[in-house]
Amino acid sequence: MRNAKKSVSHFFVFSVVKSGKICYNEKVYLYIIVRGVIMGKTVKLLSVITAMFSSCSIGAGGDEPEKAYVKTDLHDAEFTFTYAQLKPVFSPDKISDLTALFENTDDINDDSTVQLNYNDIRSRYYDNNRDIFDGIMNLLSDSEKALLYDNSEAVLNYFNENFNRVKTERPQTEPKEDFWIDNDTVKISGEESKTLNNAFKLYKDFVQKGLKDDYFPEAVGEKYEQGTDDVQSVITSLTPTYEKDTDENNVPVSYSRTIIITLKNDPSAVAHAFSPHDKSAILSELKKGESYFSVSDYEIAYNSPVIIATFDAVTDEVAKVEFYKNMTITSYAKGEGSLSYIGDRTVTFNCTDNMNYTFNWHPSEEDK
């Protein structure tokens, strides 16, 4: 059975500290020092002391990593899997991907364990190896899956509260936009031809240009407050970064929190999170291709749009927010000019509007 845990692990590091810092076993070393003095073996004693402290940092402070603490406990879920449980999920040609999960394990065997949160699983496999993603998620029991969702309201409130700080505190913001069409999903009604496919490439270029010219508003955070009625799911994952102390213990020096919000496909829910495009502006851009085709209208169906937000969990400052408006577009086109013979066609394809914001809350003087 896997052990699902919903609270931040606490790591206790024991060290002996007096006026400075003595590593390893202080009592043993003091005994050696006292015995050396009594026996008058000053030269050998100095060699012993040098060897004892060669790997230590003596004096207040030292080089010990500073332990970080999570500011807000959202009971982020994490799951423990054994190598034997995961092995059937990976095909023989993907075994290297499995062993990569156990990179911190010296001798991997069926009882070796690895801890994964939802974002670990999704970021590794959702886009490129969906079978592996589904297989790992299917290993979770119903009660374990429930741990991902039973804190949804608290997580959504956390997202809204801390993302809204962008409006008032105005960190440095770097936007990045993109748009892409999944060519494997393109369907054109009627008989296919090379000429028709070439015409669609031109059509696609105009669609992309039209969307990019009519993107998000400059005021970050203007539209992005979600209510529970707008979402399919809200899942949070907490990921620590470790450094070793002088006793080779893992010390968490930072925590990042990833919140994945999947919206409902209802246009009103999407409108609460995304600024809508100007339909007339896009159709106007498409008119530039009217020597080859004309587009009278288009319709949008949403495919689970997603917001992925990354926070510094030590400060609760949002570091990055990614908006993915996944859509299926159905447009109504007509061949014009040299392509008039193709007549009326319906063109359907999947596409994604993407807008990312990266935030710098503590810029250096050079960055200001």
C-alpha positions as CSV (number, residue, x, y, z in Angstrom):
1,M,0.0,0.0,0.0
2,R,1.2,3.5,-0.7
3,N,1.3,6.1,2.0
4,A,-0.5,9.2,1.1
5,K,0.4,12.2,3.2
6,K,-1.2,15.6,3.2
7,S,1.1,17.7,5.4
8,V,4.6,19.0,4.9
9,S,7.2,16.6,6.1
10,H,9.3,17.9,9.1
11,F,13.0,17.2,9.0
12,F,14.9,17.3,12.3
13,V,18.6,17.9,12.1
14,F,20.6,17.3,15.3
15,S,23.9,19.0,15.7
16,V,26.1,19.8,18.8
17,V,26.6,23.6,19.1
18,K,28.6,25.3,21.8
19,S,30.4,28.6,21.3
20,G,31.3,27.4,17.8
21,K,30.4,24.1,16.1
22,I,32.0,20.6,16.7
23,C,31.0,18.0,14.1
24,Y,30.4,14.3,14.6
25,N,30.6,13.0,18.3
26,E,31.7,15.8,20.6
27,K,32.2,13.5,23.7
28,V,34.6,11.2,21.8
29,Y,36.7,14.1,20.5
30,L,36.9,15.8,23.9
31,Y,38.0,12.5,25.4
32,I,40.8,12.3,22.8
33,I,41.9,15.9,23.4
34,V,42.0,15.4,27.1
35,R,43.9,12.1,26.8
36,G,46.3,13.6,24.4
37,V,47.1,16.5,26.7
38,I,47.7,14.1,29.7
39,M,50.0,11.9,27.6
40,G,51.9,14.9,26.3
41,K,51.4,13.9,22.7
42,T,51.0,17.4,21.4
43,V,52.2,16.8,17.8
44,K,50.1,13.8,17.2
45,L,47.2,15.5,19.0
46,L,47.3,18.4,16.5
47,S,47.2,15.9,13.6
48,V,44.2,14.2,15.1
49,I,42.4,17.5,15.7
50,T,43.1,18.6,12.1
51,A,41.8,15.4,10.7
52,M,38.7,15.6,12.9
53,F,37.7,19.0,11.7
54,S,38.9,18.9,8.1
55,S,35.3,18.5,6.8
56,C,33.7,20.8,9.4
57,S,32.9,24.5,9.4
58,I,34.2,25.9,12.7
59,G,32.7,29.0,14.2
60,A,29.3,30.6,14.4
61,G,27.1,30.2,11.3
62,G,29.3,27.9,9.2
63,D,28.1,26.6,5.8
64,E,25.0,24.8,7.0
65,P,22.0,25.2,4.7
66,E,19.2,27.3,6.2
67,K,16.0,25.3,6.6
68,A,13.0,26.7,4.8
69,Y,9.4,26.5,6.1
70,V,6.1,26.5,4.2
71,K,4.1,29.7,5.0
72,T,0.6,28.2,4.3
73,D,-0.3,24.6,4.8
74,L,-2.8,23.5,2.1
75,H,-2.4,19.8,2.9
76,D,-0.8,19.2,-0.5
77,A,-1.1,15.5,-1.3
78,E,1.9,13.2,-2.0
79,F,2.0,9.5,-2.7
80,T,4.5,6.7,-2.2
81,F,5.0,4.1,-4.9
82,T,7.2,1.0,-5.0
83,Y,9.3,0.0,-8.0
84,A,7.2,-3.2,-8.3
85,Q,4.0,-1.2,-8.5
86,L,5.3,1.2,-11.1
87,K,7.1,-1.3,-13.3
88,P,3.9,-2.7,-15.1
89,V,3.0,0.9,-16.1
90,F,6.2,1.3,-18.2
91,S,6.7,-0.5,-21.5
92,P,10.1,-2.2,-22.0
93,D,11.3,0.7,-24.1
94,K,10.4,3.2,-21.3
95,I,12.2,1.4,-18.4
96,S,14.9,4.1,-18.4
97,D,12.1,6.6,-17.6
98,L,11.1,4.4,-14.7
99,T,14.6,4.1,-13.3
100,A,15.0,7.9,-13.6
101,L,12.4,8.3,-10.9
102,F,14.7,6.4,-8.5
103,E,17.8,8.4,-9.3
104,N,18.5,8.9,-5.6
105,T,18.3,5.2,-4.8
106,D,21.6,3.3,-4.8
107,D,20.4,-0.2,-5.3
108,I,17.0,-0.3,-7.0
109,N,14.8,-3.3,-6.2
110,D,11.1,-4.1,-6.1
111,D,10.8,-2.7,-2.6
112,S,12.5,0.6,-3.5
113,T,10.1,3.6,-3.0
114,V,9.7,7.0,-4.5
115,Q,7.4,9.8,-3.5
116,L,5.5,11.7,-6.2
117,N,3.0,14.5,-6.1
118,Y,0.4,15.2,-8.8
119,N,2.6,17.8,-10.5
120,D,5.5,15.4,-10.6
121,I,3.3,12.9,-12.5
122,R,1.6,15.4,-14.8
123,S,4.7,17.4,-15.8
124,R,6.6,14.2,-16.7
125,Y,4.0,12.3,-18.6
126,Y,0.7,14.1,-19.3
127,D,1.7,15.6,-22.6
128,N,4.2,13.1,-24.0
129,N,3.3,9.8,-22.4
130,R,-0.4,9.9,-21.6
131,D,-0.5,6.1,-21.1
132,I,2.1,6.3,-18.3
133,F,0.2,9.2,-16.7
134,D,-3.1,7.3,-16.8
135,G,-1.4,4.1,-15.5
136,I,0.2,5.8,-12.5
137,M,-3.1,7.6,-11.6
138,N,-4.9,4.3,-11.9
139,L,-2.7,2.9,-9.2
140,L,-4.3,5.3,-6.7
141,S,-7.2,4.2,-4.7
142,D,-10.4,6.2,-4.6
143,S,-9.6,7.5,-1.1
144,E,-6.1,8.5,-2.3
145,K,-7.6,10.4,-5.4
146,A,-10.0,12.1,-3.0
147,L,-7.0,13.7,-1.3
148,L,-6.3,15.6,-4.4
149,Y,-9.6,17.4,-4.4
150,D,-10.9,17.7,-0.9
151,N,-9.0,20.9,-0.3
152,S,-10.1,22.5,-3.5
153,E,-11.9,25.5,-2.0
154,A,-9.0,26.4,0.2
155,V,-6.6,26.1,-2.7
156,L,-8.8,28.3,-5.0
157,N,-9.0,30.9,-2.2
158,Y,-5.2,30.8,-1.9
159,F,-4.8,31.3,-5.6
160,N,-7.1,34.2,-5.8
161,E,-5.7,35.9,-2.7
162,N,-2.1,35.7,-3.7
163,F,-2.5,36.3,-7.4
164,N,-4.5,39.4,-6.6
165,R,-1.3,40.7,-4.9
166,V,0.0,41.3,-8.4
167,K,-2.6,44.0,-8.8
168,T,-1.7,45.9,-5.7
169,E,2.1,45.2,-5.2
170,R,3.0,45.4,-8.9
171,P,6.0,43.1,-9.2
172,Q,8.1,43.2,-12.4
173,T,6.1,41.3,-15.0
174,E,7.3,39.6,-18.2
175,P,4.5,38.4,-20.5
176,K,4.9,35.9,-23.2
177,E,2.2,34.8,-25.7
178,D,1.8,32.0,-28.1
179,F,-0.8,30.2,-30.2
180,W,-0.7,26.9,-32.0
181,I,-2.9,24.6,-34.0
182,D,-2.7,20.8,-33.6
183,N,-2.3,19.8,-37.3
184,D,-3.3,16.2,-36.5
185,T,-6.8,17.4,-35.7
186,V,-7.5,19.3,-38.9
187,K,-10.5,18.2,-40.8
188,I,-11.8,19.8,-44.0
189,S,-15.1,18.7,-45.3
190,G,-15.4,17.2,-48.8
191,E,-12.7,15.7,-51.0
192,E,-9.1,16.3,-50.0
193,S,-6.5,17.7,-52.4
194,K,-3.0,19.1,-52.2
195,T,-4.3,22.5,-53.3
196,L,-6.8,22.5,-50.5
197,N,-4.2,21.6,-47.9
198,N,-2.0,24.4,-49.1
199,A,-4.9,26.8,-48.9
200,F,-5.5,25.7,-45.3
201,K,-1.8,26.5,-44.4
202,L,-2.5,30.1,-45.6
203,Y,-5.8,30.2,-43.7
204,K,-4.0,29.0,-40.6
205,D,-1.4,31.8,-40.9
206,F,-4.1,34.4,-41.0
207,V,-5.9,32.8,-38.0
208,Q,-2.7,32.9,-35.9
209,K,-2.0,36.5,-36.9
210,G,-5.5,37.6,-36.1
211,L,-5.4,36.0,-32.6
212,K,-2.0,37.4,-31.8
213,D,-3.0,40.9,-32.7
214,D,-6.0,40.7,-30.3
215,Y,-4.5,39.2,-27.2
216,F,-4.7,39.8,-23.4
217,P,-5.0,43.3,-21.9
218,E,-1.9,45.0,-20.5
219,A,-3.4,45.1,-17.0
220,V,-2.3,41.8,-15.5
221,G,-4.9,40.2,-13.2
222,E,-7.9,42.1,-14.7
223,K,-10.0,39.0,-15.3
224,Y,-8.5,36.2,-13.4
225,E,-10.7,35.5,-10.3
226,Q,-12.3,32.1,-10.4
227,G,-15.3,30.9,-8.4
228,T,-15.9,27.3,-7.5
229,D,-18.7,27.1,-10.0
230,D,-16.2,27.8,-12.8
231,V,-13.8,24.9,-12.3
232,Q,-13.7,21.2,-12.9
233,S,-10.8,20.6,-10.5
234,V,-8.2,22.4,-8.5
235,I,-5.1,20.4,-7.4
236,T,-2.1,21.6,-5.5
237,S,1.4,20.1,-5.2
238,L,4.3,21.0,-3.0
239,T,7.9,20.4,-4.1
240,P,10.9,20.9,-1.8
241,T,14.5,21.6,-2.9
242,Y,17.1,20.0,-0.7
243,E,20.7,20.6,0.2
244,K,22.9,18.4,2.3
245,D,24.2,19.5,5.7
246,T,27.5,18.5,7.1
247,D,26.0,15.2,8.4
248,E,24.7,14.4,4.9
249,N,21.1,15.0,6.0
250,N,18.6,16.5,3.5
251,V,17.6,20.0,4.5
252,P,14.7,21.7,2.6
253,V,16.0,25.1,1.5
254,S,13.0,26.1,-0.6
255,Y,9.5,25.0,-1.5
256,S,7.6,25.6,-4.7
257,R,3.8,25.1,-4.9
258,T,2.1,24.3,-8.3
259,I,-1.6,24.8,-8.5
260,I,-3.4,23.4,-11.6
261,I,-6.9,24.8,-12.2
262,T,-9.0,23.0,-14.9
263,L,-11.9,25.1,-16.0
264,K,-15.3,24.0,-17.1
265,N,-16.1,24.2,-20.8
266,D,-18.9,26.7,-20.2
267,P,-18.1,29.9,-22.1
268,S,-19.1,32.0,-19.0
269,A,-16.6,30.1,-16.8
270,V,-13.9,30.7,-19.4
271,A,-14.8,34.4,-19.6
272,H,-14.1,34.7,-15.9
273,A,-10.5,33.6,-16.5
274,F,-9.6,34.8,-20.0
275,S,-10.1,38.0,-21.8
276,P,-12.2,37.2,-24.9
277,H,-10.9,37.9,-28.4
278,D,-12.7,40.4,-30.7
279,K,-14.4,38.1,-33.2
280,S,-14.8,40.9,-35.7
281,A,-11.1,41.7,-35.5
282,I,-10.2,38.1,-36.3
283,L,-12.7,37.8,-39.2
284,S,-11.2,41.1,-40.5
285,E,-7.7,39.6,-40.5
286,L,-9.0,36.6,-42.3
287,K,-10.3,38.9,-45.1
288,K,-6.7,39.4,-46.1
289,G,-6.9,35.9,-47.7
290,E,-10.1,36.6,-49.7
291,S,-8.2,36.2,-53.0
292,Y,-8.2,32.5,-52.1
293,F,-11.0,32.0,-49.6
294,S,-13.6,33.8,-47.5
295,V,-14.7,33.0,-44.0
296,S,-18.2,33.9,-43.0
297,D,-18.1,32.8,-39.4
298,Y,-16.5,30.5,-36.8
299,E,-17.6,28.8,-33.6
300,I,-15.6,27.9,-30.5
301,A,-16.0,24.8,-28.2
302,Y,-13.7,24.8,-25.2
303,N,-11.7,21.7,-24.2
304,S,-10.9,22.0,-20.5
305,P,-8.9,25.2,-20.4
306,V,-6.1,25.1,-17.8
307,I,-4.4,27.6,-15.5
308,I,-1.0,26.5,-14.0
309,A,0.3,28.7,-11.3
310,T,3.7,28.4,-9.5
311,F,4.2,30.0,-6.1
312,D,7.1,30.4,-3.8
313,A,5.5,28.5,-0.9
314,V,7.9,30.1,1.6
315,T,6.6,33.6,0.9
316,D,3.3,32.8,-1.0
317,E,4.5,35.0,-3.9
318,V,3.4,33.9,-7.3
319,A,6.3,33.2,-9.6
320,K,4.6,32.3,-12.8
321,V,1.1,31.8,-14.2
322,E,0.4,30.0,-17.4
323,F,-3.0,30.2,-19.2
324,Y,-3.9,27.6,-21.7
325,K,-7.2,28.2,-23.5
326,N,-7.8,24.9,-25.3
327,M,-10.4,25.1,-28.0
328,T,-12.0,23.3,-31.0
329,I,-12.6,25.8,-33.8
330,T,-15.3,25.2,-36.5
331,S,-15.1,27.7,-39.3
332,Y,-17.1,28.1,-42.5
333,A,-15.0,28.9,-45.5
334,K,-15.6,29.3,-49.2
335,G,-13.1,29.1,-52.1
336,E,-12.5,32.3,-54.0
337,G,-10.7,33.2,-57.1
338,S,-8.5,30.3,-58.4
339,L,-9.9,28.2,-55.5
340,S,-13.6,29.0,-56.2
341,Y,-14.0,25.4,-57.5
342,I,-13.7,24.0,-54.0
343,G,-17.0,25.6,-53.0
344,D,-18.2,25.8,-49.4
345,R,-16.1,23.9,-46.8
346,T,-16.2,23.4,-43.1
347,V,-12.8,23.5,-41.4
348,T,-12.4,22.1,-37.9
349,F,-9.2,21.9,-35.8
350,N,-8.0,22.0,-32.2
351,C,-5.9,24.9,-31.1
352,T,-4.5,26.5,-27.9
353,D,-4.2,30.2,-26.9
354,N,-1.3,30.4,-24.4
355,M,-0.3,33.4,-22.3
356,N,2.4,33.2,-19.6
357,Y,3.3,35.8,-17.0
358,T,6.6,35.6,-15.0
359,F,6.9,37.8,-11.9
360,N,10.0,39.2,-10.3
361,W,9.1,40.4,-6.8
362,H,12.7,41.2,-5.7
363,P,14.5,42.7,-8.7
364,S,18.1,43.6,-8.4
365,E,19.2,47.2,-9.1
366,E,20.3,46.2,-12.6
367,D,16.8,44.7,-13.3
368,K,14.9,47.7,-12.1
